[in-house]
């Protein structure tokens, strides 16, 4: 059910207030990071899956690849298959696990602090807390 004009305006106001209050949190919950993986990544994942399937079947078919009664090559094949599926359905993360389109202002602040005088852990936490509520 679509939102009414009044509800849409209220939602826009809430969103702009959130961006003004805490831009890092707002950009992390924005939802822009849920893009589909590229075709190349999907093909690479499919190739890993096929290689894993071949390892799984060959571990069962060839008794020389067993350790006692345990088909170790089949287990490795299953792990490769699982890794291929995970690789195919996920997309690579940006530097530091953040979205690449978001400016790294916090990283710049962190570098400035490292270059200057350090201080104790609690004083840095207090400074960070004060900065958040001063903005």
C-alpha positions as CSV (number, residue, x, y, z in Angstrom):
1,X,0.0,0.0,0.0
2,X,1.6,3.3,-1.1
3,X,2.1,6.2,1.4
4,X,0.0,9.3,1.3
5,X,1.5,12.6,0.5
6,X,1.5,13.6,4.1
7,X,3.2,10.4,5.2
8,X,5.8,10.7,2.4
9,X,6.6,14.2,3.6
10,X,6.9,13.1,7.2
11,X,9.2,10.2,6.1
12,X,11.4,12.6,4.2
13,X,11.6,14.9,7.2
14,X,12.6,12.0,9.4
15,X,15.2,10.9,6.9
16,X,16.8,14.3,6.6
17,X,16.8,14.7,10.4
18,X,18.6,11.4,10.7
19,X,21.2,12.4,8.1
20,X,21.7,15.7,9.9
21,X,22.0,14.0,13.3
22,X,24.2,10.9,12.5
23,X,25.4,10.7,8.9
24,X,27.4,7.5,9.5
25,X,24.5,5.6,10.9
26,X,22.1,6.9,8.2
27,X,24.4,5.9,5.4
28,X,24.9,2.4,6.9
29,X,21.1,1.8,7.1
30,X,20.3,3.5,3.8
31,X,20.2,0.1,2.0
32,X,22.4,1.1,-1.0
33,X,24.8,-1.9,-0.3
34,X,22.3,-4.6,-1.4
35,X,23.3,-4.6,-5.0
36,X,23.4,-7.9,-6.9
37,X,26.8,-9.4,-7.5
38,X,28.3,-9.0,-11.0
39,X,28.0,-11.6,-13.7
40,X,31.7,-12.3,-13.6
41,X,31.5,-13.1,-9.9
42,X,28.6,-15.4,-10.5
43,X,30.4,-17.3,-13.2
44,X,33.5,-17.6,-10.9
45,X,31.2,-18.9,-8.2
46,X,29.6,-21.4,-10.6
47,X,33.1,-22.6,-11.7
48,X,34.0,-23.2,-8.0
49,X,30.8,-25.1,-7.5
50,X,31.5,-27.3,-10.5
51,X,35.1,-28.0,-9.3
52,X,33.8,-28.8,-5.9
53,X,31.2,-31.2,-7.3
54,X,33.9,-32.9,-9.3
55,X,36.0,-33.3,-6.2
56,X,33.0,-34.6,-4.3
57,X,32.2,-37.3,-6.9
58,X,35.8,-38.3,-7.4
59,X,36.2,-38.7,-3.6
60,X,33.5,-41.2,-3.6
61,X,34.5,-42.9,-6.9
62,X,38.2,-43.4,-6.2
63,X,38.9,-45.5,-3.1
64,X,42.6,-44.3,-3.1
65,X,41.4,-40.8,-1.9
66,X,40.0,-42.2,1.4
67,X,41.6,-42.2,4.8
68,X,40.3,-45.4,6.4
69,X,36.5,-45.2,5.9
70,X,36.5,-41.4,5.6
71,X,36.4,-39.8,2.1
72,X,38.5,-36.7,2.7
73,X,38.4,-35.5,-0.9
74,X,34.6,-35.5,-0.8
75,X,34.6,-33.3,2.2
76,X,37.0,-30.9,0.5
77,X,34.8,-30.9,-2.5
78,X,31.7,-30.0,-0.4
79,X,33.6,-27.1,1.2
80,X,34.7,-25.9,-2.2
81,X,31.0,-26.2,-3.5
82,X,29.8,-24.2,-0.5
83,X,32.4,-21.6,-0.9
84,X,31.5,-21.3,-4.6
85,X,27.8,-20.7,-3.8
86,X,28.7,-18.1,-1.1
87,X,31.1,-16.4,-3.5
88,X,28.4,-16.3,-6.3
89,X,25.6,-14.8,-4.2
90,X,27.6,-12.2,-2.3
91,X,29.2,-9.0,-3.6
92,X,32.6,-7.8,-2.7
93,X,32.8,-5.3,0.1
94,X,34.4,-1.9,-0.2
95,X,37.5,-0.9,1.6
96,X,37.2,-1.5,5.3
97,X,33.7,-3.1,4.8
98,X,32.0,0.1,4.0
99,X,30.1,1.3,0.9
100,X,32.5,2.8,-1.6
101,X,30.2,5.8,-2.3
102,X,30.3,7.1,1.3
103,X,33.2,9.4,2.1
104,X,35.5,8.1,4.7
105,X,35.4,11.1,7.0
106,X,35.8,9.0,10.1
107,X,38.9,7.3,8.7
108,X,40.4,10.8,8.1
109,X,39.6,11.8,11.7
110,X,41.2,8.6,12.9
111,X,44.4,9.3,11.0
112,X,44.6,12.8,12.4
113,X,44.3,11.5,15.9
114,X,47.0,8.9,15.4
115,X,49.4,11.5,14.1
116,X,48.7,13.8,17.1
117,X,49.1,13.1,20.8
118,X,47.3,9.9,21.8
119,X,45.9,10.1,25.3
120,X,44.3,7.3,27.2
121,X,41.5,5.1,25.8
122,X,38.9,6.6,28.1
123,X,39.7,10.2,27.2
124,X,39.5,9.3,23.5
125,X,36.1,7.7,24.1
126,X,34.9,10.7,26.0
127,X,36.1,13.0,23.2
128,X,34.3,10.9,20.6
129,X,31.1,10.9,22.7
130,X,31.3,14.7,23.0
131,X,31.9,15.2,19.3
132,X,28.8,13.1,18.4
133,X,26.5,15.2,20.5
134,X,28.1,18.5,19.5
135,X,27.4,18.0,15.8
